[in-house]
């Protein structure tokens, strides 16, 4: 980039950098203060189980890919999460801070991808638009596998765009996408777009050897994971709970619910993204379109289609296509500003980014202000009213049994999971309760547990009494 070009881009880079830096800095503070999502309790408990030497899927129920659990497990060496509520909450805050650090890396990768595709202005505008998208800020802060998966997938996309231009980097692209798949099955929804991208690269002259390297690098992490679980006698369980069991899961809402929420939170972003995506896909369909343009269009179209195919279209799925929507929106804004004010386009773009950020930033502040006192209280109550070896039973994860052994194979029985558990498993659970083999010290008796097949709820109600905090029950004396 020449000195003249850097000077021309300075207003955009300064405005985008200030917005992204402000959101990133605030995220580290909110890591301790923001309300918990129940999924975080599920994932952190699974990581703790791995730290205790258990194998996911074989020894305890999980239906998410294991990358996050093995990544977080070593950190438990530095915390007393089983005996000290303050230490347990500090671990949760650290896990969230690490997730947010990864989300900040995702913003940097969006900038690099935009710069690779359309220059520094587009990259900076895309990063600023994404940083001020409330849904990204909310989900990017949570301890869930989708967050590192996004960063790894964006790294793969960046190398794919680079490979489309230079012919080098296909192996790195495949490797990063393959690693992303170890953190969430949702990466499978990127595969159709990636396949079309590789076809576009092949049409542009990519060698078969490079495409074969992409495929080999993509498959390698998953094959190593299969070997890992096979060596522990858990390969069948790993494959079943991640790819067969999940086929029965159904979301409680339709994609339109969160699309409407996205519109309410970031209307300007939605308008620009919709128009930008339509323009990008139309441009990619024309003869003479660049391979990079076709890569972005194919991946964006594939992920948007996946939103309506995904049986559980929760907000975390939006993390995958919001960066591409931000890139399409940024390209549209850059071109529009160039046409409206060629000599002052950078200043116009900087002003548009700043003005568009006001409402979303206000919404983020309001959301984060709600606090997590309830979740912190349940975590502390569970630790203070049970010994480290005693078990706890929950419906939807609440934090009560976060760092305690589960009463049975199923750590949690959330509404989506309850219909998928077999009659034999419920019979085994009931027999265990009656015999004492399953003897939870505390039970979070929510609506999900109340709807378990009889006589499980009746037995619980006969042998447990309210503990005095919410829906928590304790064993009768």
SEKEFI-966201 format. One line per 4 residues: number of its first residue (from 1); their letters; for each residue x, y, z of C-alpha. Coordinates in nm, 3 decimals, always signed. Example, Ala and Ser with C-alpha at 12.3 -4.5 7.8 and 13.67 -1.06 7.14 Angstrom:
<rs>
1 = as = +1.230,-0.450,+0.780; +1.367,-0.106,+0.714
</rs>
This chain:
<rs>
1 = xxxx = +0.000,+0.000,+0.000; +0.148,+0.336,-0.104; +0.177,+0.629,+0.139; -0.089,+0.818,-0.062
5 = xxxx = -0.327,+0.524,-0.044; -0.269,+0.483,+0.330; -0.343,+0.851,+0.379; -0.666,+0.823,+0.179
9 = xxxx = -0.777,+0.522,+0.381; -0.684,+0.676,+0.717; -1.036,+0.800,+0.813; -1.191,+0.459,+0.749
13 = xxxx = -0.913,+0.271,+0.926; -0.931,+0.507,+1.226; -1.310,+0.489,+1.259; -1.325,+0.113,+1.209
17 = xxxx = -1.029,+0.056,+1.440; -1.183,+0.268,+1.715; -1.517,+0.088,+1.693; -1.362,-0.259,+1.690
21 = xxxx = -1.116,-0.176,+1.967; -1.390,-0.029,+2.185; -1.613,-0.333,+2.146; -1.320,-0.569,+2.207
25 = xxxx = -1.210,-0.386,+2.521; -1.565,-0.385,+2.660; -1.598,-0.758,+2.592; -1.321,-0.849,+2.837
29 = xxxx = -1.503,-0.663,+3.114; -1.839,-0.817,+3.024; -1.683,-1.165,+3.035; -1.734,-1.161,+3.412
33 = xxxx = -2.053,-0.956,+3.427; -2.286,-1.077,+3.150; -2.570,-1.324,+3.211; -2.490,-1.689,+3.142
37 = xxxx = -2.632,-1.896,+2.860; -2.731,-2.249,+2.966; -2.516,-2.393,+2.686; -2.208,-2.253,+2.859
41 = xxxx = -2.279,-2.466,+3.166; -2.308,-2.772,+2.944; -1.977,-2.709,+2.767; -1.780,-2.612,+3.078
45 = xxxx = -1.908,-2.919,+3.264; -1.799,-3.139,+2.973; -1.453,-2.978,+2.979; -1.432,-3.048,+3.353
49 = xxxx = -1.531,-3.411,+3.293; -1.247,-3.443,+3.040; -1.011,-3.293,+3.299; -1.129,-3.561,+3.546
53 = xxxx = -1.027,-3.832,+3.299; -1.366,-3.915,+3.146; -1.411,-3.975,+2.773; -1.695,-3.780,+2.609
57 = xxxx = -1.981,-3.983,+2.459; -1.853,-4.307,+2.614; -1.859,-4.200,+2.979; -2.103,-3.910,+2.970
61 = xxxx = -2.358,-3.770,+2.730; -2.261,-3.497,+2.485; -2.384,-3.414,+2.136; -2.127,-3.150,+2.040
65 = xxxx = -1.779,-3.193,+1.894; -1.505,-3.227,+2.157; -1.248,-2.965,+2.052; -1.344,-2.709,+2.317
69 = xxxx = -1.345,-2.965,+2.597; -0.991,-3.082,+2.531; -0.871,-2.724,+2.477; -1.006,-2.602,+2.813
73 = xxxx = -0.934,-2.910,+3.025; -0.567,-2.826,+3.109; -0.670,-2.490,+3.257; -0.847,-2.662,+3.546
77 = xxxx = -0.505,-2.737,+3.698; -0.486,-2.372,+3.805; -0.828,-2.341,+3.972; -1.005,-2.498,+4.271
81 = xxxx = -1.340,-2.523,+4.098; -1.471,-2.809,+4.314; -1.417,-2.644,+4.653; -1.412,-2.267,+4.602
85 = xxxx = -1.706,-2.082,+4.445; -1.492,-1.775,+4.379; -1.235,-1.986,+4.196; -1.511,-2.157,+3.996
89 = xxxx = -1.652,-1.821,+3.885; -1.302,-1.702,+3.798; -1.258,-2.006,+3.575; -1.585,-1.930,+3.396
93 = xxxx = -1.474,-1.568,+3.349; -1.136,-1.685,+3.213; -1.304,-1.924,+2.969; -1.524,-1.639,+2.847
97 = xxxx = -1.230,-1.401,+2.819; -1.044,-1.657,+2.608; -1.349,-1.697,+2.385; -1.367,-1.321,+2.341
101 = xxxx = -0.996,-1.308,+2.259; -1.067,-1.564,+1.986; -1.360,-1.349,+1.867; -1.125,-1.052,+1.842
105 = xxxx = -0.899,-1.270,+1.629; -1.203,-1.339,+1.410; -1.245,-0.965,+1.357; -0.881,-0.943,+1.250
109 = xxxx = -0.934,-1.232,+1.008; -1.239,-1.062,+0.859; -1.025,-0.754,+0.803; -0.756,-0.965,+0.635
113 = xxxx = -1.012,-1.146,+0.418; -1.171,-0.816,+0.312; -0.833,-0.666,+0.238; -0.737,-0.971,+0.032
117 = xxxx = -1.060,-0.941,-0.165; -1.131,-0.570,-0.204; -0.861,-0.373,-0.022; -0.809,-0.218,+0.322
121 = xxxx = -1.126,-0.006,+0.320; -1.350,-0.305,+0.262; -1.167,-0.510,+0.523; -1.186,-0.235,+0.786
125 = xxxx = -1.553,-0.163,+0.715; -1.639,-0.535,+0.737; -1.460,-0.571,+1.072; -1.639,-0.264,+1.211
129 = xxxx = -1.980,-0.383,+1.090; -1.924,-0.726,+1.242; -1.791,-0.589,+1.573; -2.102,-0.375,+1.617
133 = xxxx = -2.343,-0.656,+1.530; -2.509,-0.736,+1.859; -2.561,-1.105,+1.784; -2.188,-1.150,+1.715
137 = xxxx = -2.094,-0.970,+2.037; -2.336,-1.176,+2.246; -2.249,-1.519,+2.110; -1.879,-1.443,+2.060
141 = xxxx = -1.843,-1.389,+2.435; -1.983,-1.726,+2.540; -1.787,-2.039,+2.625; -1.897,-2.255,+2.332
145 = xxxx = -1.720,-2.442,+2.053; -1.876,-2.221,+1.786; -1.639,-1.937,+1.880; -1.303,-2.106,+1.806
149 = xxxx = -1.470,-2.283,+1.515; -1.550,-1.946,+1.359; -1.193,-1.819,+1.392; -1.049,-2.138,+1.244
153 = xxxx = -1.300,-2.137,+0.960; -1.226,-1.772,+0.880; -0.856,-1.858,+0.871; -0.939,-2.133,+0.625
157 = xxxx = -1.146,-1.891,+0.416; -0.864,-1.636,+0.414; -0.615,-1.894,+0.286; -0.869,-2.008,+0.027
161 = xxxx = -0.909,-1.650,-0.102; -0.533,-1.618,-0.111; -0.502,-1.949,-0.294; -0.762,-1.836,-0.547
165 = xxxx = -0.537,-1.539,-0.630; -0.189,-1.690,-0.596; -0.241,-2.065,-0.633; -0.079,-2.130,-0.293
169 = xxxx = -0.235,-2.203,+0.044; -0.488,-2.476,-0.031; -0.341,-2.715,+0.228; -0.355,-2.449,+0.499
173 = xxxx = -0.711,-2.368,+0.405; -0.820,-2.731,+0.431; -0.636,-2.780,+0.761; -0.801,-2.481,+0.931
177 = xxxx = -1.148,-2.584,+0.812; -1.081,-2.939,+0.931; -0.976,-2.811,+1.274; -1.288,-2.594,+1.288
181 = xxxx = -1.501,-2.906,+1.238; -1.358,-3.050,+1.563; -1.535,-2.768,+1.751; -1.879,-2.781,+1.592
185 = xxxx = -2.072,-2.994,+1.343; -2.214,-2.671,+1.197; -1.898,-2.647,+0.985; -2.058,-2.917,+0.770
189 = xxxx = -2.294,-2.646,+0.642; -1.991,-2.471,+0.488; -1.896,-2.776,+0.280; -2.131,-2.711,-0.018
193 = xxxx = -1.994,-2.357,-0.049; -1.637,-2.485,-0.017; -1.699,-2.746,-0.286; -1.829,-2.477,-0.525
197 = xxxx = -1.531,-2.261,-0.432; -1.289,-2.535,-0.526; -1.470,-2.584,-0.856; -1.428,-2.211,-0.921
201 = xxxx = -1.059,-2.236,-0.836; -1.021,-2.537,-1.066; -1.188,-2.343,-1.348; -0.944,-2.059,-1.281
205 = xxxx = -0.646,-2.293,-1.323; -0.586,-2.453,-0.983; -0.388,-2.776,-1.013; -0.538,-3.108,-0.908
209 = xxxx = -0.248,-3.160,-0.668; -0.340,-2.844,-0.477; -0.706,-2.944,-0.455; -0.605,-3.292,-0.335
213 = xxxx = -0.391,-3.131,-0.063; -0.694,-2.929,+0.047; -0.905,-3.245,+0.076; -0.634,-3.438,+0.263
217 = xxxx = -0.570,-3.155,+0.508; -0.945,-3.113,+0.560; -0.991,-3.480,+0.650; -0.679,-3.520,+0.866
221 = xxxx = -0.808,-3.364,+1.195; -1.130,-3.566,+1.187; -0.946,-3.891,+1.113; -0.707,-3.824,+1.402
225 = xxxx = -1.005,-3.760,+1.631; -1.158,-4.090,+1.521; -0.830,-4.268,+1.597; -0.821,-4.101,+1.942
229 = xxxx = -1.169,-4.222,+2.034; -1.113,-4.564,+1.879; -0.809,-4.612,+2.103; -1.037,-4.544,+2.403
233 = xxxx = -1.318,-4.769,+2.288; -1.544,-4.474,+2.217; -1.544,-4.434,+1.839; -1.896,-4.567,+1.791
237 = xxxx = -2.027,-4.335,+2.065; -1.839,-4.039,+1.918; -1.993,-4.091,+1.576; -2.342,-4.173,+1.707
241 = xxxx = -2.391,-3.878,+1.941; -2.238,-3.623,+1.704; -2.394,-3.726,+1.376; -2.690,-3.960,+1.433
245 = xxxx = -2.835,-3.853,+1.766; -2.828,-3.488,+1.659; -3.047,-3.562,+1.357; -3.339,-3.596,+1.596
249 = xxxx = -3.286,-3.257,+1.760; -3.539,-2.991,+1.671; -3.524,-2.622,+1.747; -3.787,-2.456,+1.958
253 = xxxx = -3.817,-2.168,+1.708; -3.784,-2.103,+1.335; -3.494,-1.916,+1.169; -3.724,-1.619,+1.112
257 = xxxx = -3.737,-1.551,+1.486; -3.367,-1.470,+1.501; -3.364,-1.306,+1.160; -3.623,-1.065,+1.297
261 = xxxx = -3.411,-1.017,+1.610; -3.109,-0.941,+1.390; -3.318,-0.683,+1.201; -3.433,-0.519,+1.523
265 = xxxx = -3.079,-0.496,+1.655; -2.889,-0.401,+1.337; -3.128,-0.276,+1.068; -2.861,-0.080,+0.878
269 = xxxx = -2.634,-0.384,+0.870; -2.921,-0.604,+0.748; -3.011,-0.369,+0.460; -2.649,-0.339,+0.345
273 = xxxx = -2.586,-0.712,+0.388; -2.898,-0.809,+0.193; -2.820,-0.576,-0.097; -2.450,-0.661,-0.084
277 = xxxx = -2.516,-1.035,-0.084; -2.753,-1.009,-0.381; -2.496,-0.802,-0.570; -2.212,-1.041,-0.482
281 = xxxx = -2.403,-1.352,-0.589; -2.512,-1.184,-0.913; -2.156,-1.072,-0.989; -2.019,-1.420,-0.917
285 = xxxx = -2.265,-1.570,-1.165; -2.136,-1.354,-1.449; -1.870,-1.468,-1.693; -1.531,-1.330,-1.599
289 = xxxx = -1.595,-1.315,-1.226; -1.284,-1.374,-1.016; -1.234,-1.700,-0.829; -1.226,-1.508,-0.499
293 = xxxx = -1.560,-1.347,-0.576; -1.711,-1.684,-0.654; -1.564,-1.833,-0.335; -1.727,-1.570,-0.117
297 = xxxx = -2.059,-1.588,-0.301; -2.072,-1.968,-0.284; -1.996,-1.978,+0.087; -2.243,-1.702,+0.171
301 = xxxx = -2.523,-1.862,-0.032; -2.451,-2.203,+0.118; -2.457,-2.076,+0.476; -2.779,-1.882,+0.420
305 = xxxx = -2.940,-2.195,+0.279; -2.808,-2.391,+0.577; -3.001,-2.163,+0.810; -3.322,-2.323,+0.680
309 = xxxx = -3.180,-2.677,+0.675; -3.025,-2.674,+1.021; -3.270,-2.851,+1.257; -3.158,-2.627,+1.546
313 = xxxx = -3.115,-2.275,+1.396; -3.005,-2.102,+1.716; -2.813,-1.774,+1.724; -2.472,-1.942,+1.735
317 = xxxx = -2.526,-2.064,+1.379; -2.542,-1.699,+1.274; -2.177,-1.662,+1.373; -2.076,-1.846,+1.057
321 = xxxx = -2.247,-1.627,+0.799; -2.240,-1.288,+0.973; -1.871,-1.233,+0.874; -1.950,-1.304,+0.508
325 = xxxx = -2.257,-1.082,+0.526; -2.033,-0.811,+0.674; -1.788,-0.849,+0.384; -2.069,-0.819,+0.128
329 = xxxx = -2.214,-0.517,+0.311; -1.872,-0.351,+0.333; -1.806,-0.391,-0.039; -2.144,-0.233,-0.112
333 = xxxx = -2.074,+0.061,+0.120; -1.727,+0.122,-0.021; -1.859,+0.136,-0.378; -2.159,+0.350,-0.280
337 = xxxx = -1.937,+0.604,-0.103; -1.699,+0.614,-0.399; -1.990,+0.700,-0.630; -2.149,+0.956,-0.397
341 = xxxx = -1.833,+1.145,-0.304; -1.527,+1.028,-0.491; -1.290,+1.275,-0.324; -1.438,+1.239,+0.023
345 = xxxx = -1.548,+0.878,+0.005; -1.326,+0.767,+0.295; -1.473,+1.034,+0.523; -1.826,+0.946,+0.412
349 = xxxx = -1.764,+0.578,+0.480; -1.611,+0.653,+0.821; -1.914,+0.865,+0.912; -2.156,+0.596,+0.795
353 = xxxx = -1.982,+0.331,+1.007; -1.985,+0.553,+1.316; -2.351,+0.651,+1.273; -2.460,+0.292,+1.209
357 = xxxx = -2.288,+0.178,+1.530; -2.481,+0.403,+1.770; -2.801,+0.198,+1.804; -2.629,-0.147,+1.818
361 = xxxx = -2.380,-0.029,+2.081; -2.666,+0.105,+2.292; -2.843,-0.231,+2.258; -2.528,-0.422,+2.358
365 = xxxx = -2.485,-0.209,+2.669; -2.846,-0.273,+2.769; -2.812,-0.650,+2.718; -2.489,-0.678,+2.912
369 = xxxx = -2.624,-0.468,+3.197; -2.858,-0.747,+3.305; -2.586,-0.929,+3.501; -2.534,-1.292,+3.598
373 = xxxx = -2.614,-1.291,+3.971; -2.868,-1.575,+3.936; -2.625,-1.807,+3.760; -2.344,-1.723,+4.001
377 = xxxx = -2.573,-1.795,+4.295; -2.664,-2.140,+4.159; -2.299,-2.227,+4.098; -2.209,-2.126,+4.452
381 = xxxx = -2.511,-2.308,+4.601; -2.421,-2.634,+4.428; -2.061,-2.621,+4.549; -2.149,-2.518,+4.905
385 = xxxx = -2.429,-2.772,+4.955; -2.264,-3.081,+4.814; -1.928,-3.250,+4.859; -1.690,-3.288,+4.562
389 = xxxx = -1.782,-3.654,+4.510; -2.160,-3.610,+4.542; -2.375,-3.602,+4.231; -2.628,-3.348,+4.104
393 = xxxx = -2.913,-3.394,+3.856; -3.040,-3.124,+3.620; -3.290,-3.072,+3.340; -3.166,-2.776,+3.140
397 = xxxx = -2.816,-2.684,+3.269; -2.836,-2.409,+3.531; -2.487,-2.408,+3.683; -2.598,-2.601,+3.993
401 = xxxx = -2.400,-2.912,+3.893; -2.133,-2.733,+3.693; -1.836,-2.887,+3.873; -2.000,-3.191,+4.028
405 = xxxx = -2.037,-3.543,+3.888; -2.361,-3.606,+3.703; -2.613,-3.837,+3.866; -2.636,-4.050,+3.552
409 = xxxx = -2.498,-4.077,+3.200; -2.708,-3.777,+3.093; -2.561,-3.472,+3.269; -2.859,-3.269,+3.153
413 = xxxx = -3.202,-3.349,+3.013; -3.301,-3.035,+2.825; -3.635,-3.021,+2.638; -3.473,-3.104,+2.302
417 = xxxx = -3.294,-3.406,+2.450; -3.577,-3.565,+2.653; -3.772,-3.709,+2.353; -3.454,-3.868,+2.211
421 = xxxx = -3.360,-4.073,+2.517; -3.473,-4.435,+2.489; -3.722,-4.608,+2.715; -3.444,-4.841,+2.825
425 = xxxx = -3.236,-4.545,+2.944; -3.530,-4.404,+3.140; -3.596,-4.744,+3.293; -3.230,-4.767,+3.392
429 = xxxx = -3.250,-4.420,+3.547; -3.559,-4.511,+3.751; -3.411,-4.838,+3.870; -3.097,-4.654,+3.971
433 = xxxx = -3.298,-4.402,+4.173; -3.488,-4.679,+4.353; -3.178,-4.887,+4.427; -2.966,-4.590,+4.528
437 = xxxx = -2.714,-4.639,+4.247; -2.835,-4.298,+4.124; -2.854,-4.075,+4.431; -2.821,-3.705,+4.348
441 = xxxx = -2.761,-3.480,+4.648; -2.944,-3.194,+4.471; -3.185,-3.179,+4.177; -3.269,-2.879,+3.961
445 = xxxx = -3.631,-2.981,+3.914; -3.742,-2.779,+3.613; -4.024,-2.838,+3.366; -3.803,-3.067,+3.159
449 = xxxx = -3.757,-3.312,+3.448; -4.125,-3.286,+3.541; -4.209,-3.421,+3.195; -3.989,-3.729,+3.219
453 = xxxx = -4.177,-4.059,+3.185; -4.349,-4.174,+3.502; -4.274,-4.296,+3.761; -3.949,-4.092,+3.763
457 = xxxx = -4.110,-3.753,+3.850; -4.334,-3.915,+4.114; -4.035,-4.085,+4.278; -3.837,-3.759,+4.283
461 = xxxx = -4.125,-3.565,+4.436; -4.170,-3.831,+4.705; -3.804,-3.839,+4.808; -3.689,-3.479,+4.757
465 = xxxx = -3.806,-3.151,+4.909; -3.758,-2.782,+4.811; -3.418,-2.652,+4.915; -3.529,-2.290,+4.938
469 = xxxx = -3.361,-2.161,+4.621; -3.566,-2.155,+4.302; -3.650,-2.502,+4.170; -3.370,-2.680,+4.355
473 = xxxx = -3.464,-2.993,+4.552; -3.263,-3.174,+4.818; -3.295,-3.526,+4.954; -3.537,-3.568,+5.241
477 = x = -3.377,-3.682,+5.567
</rs>
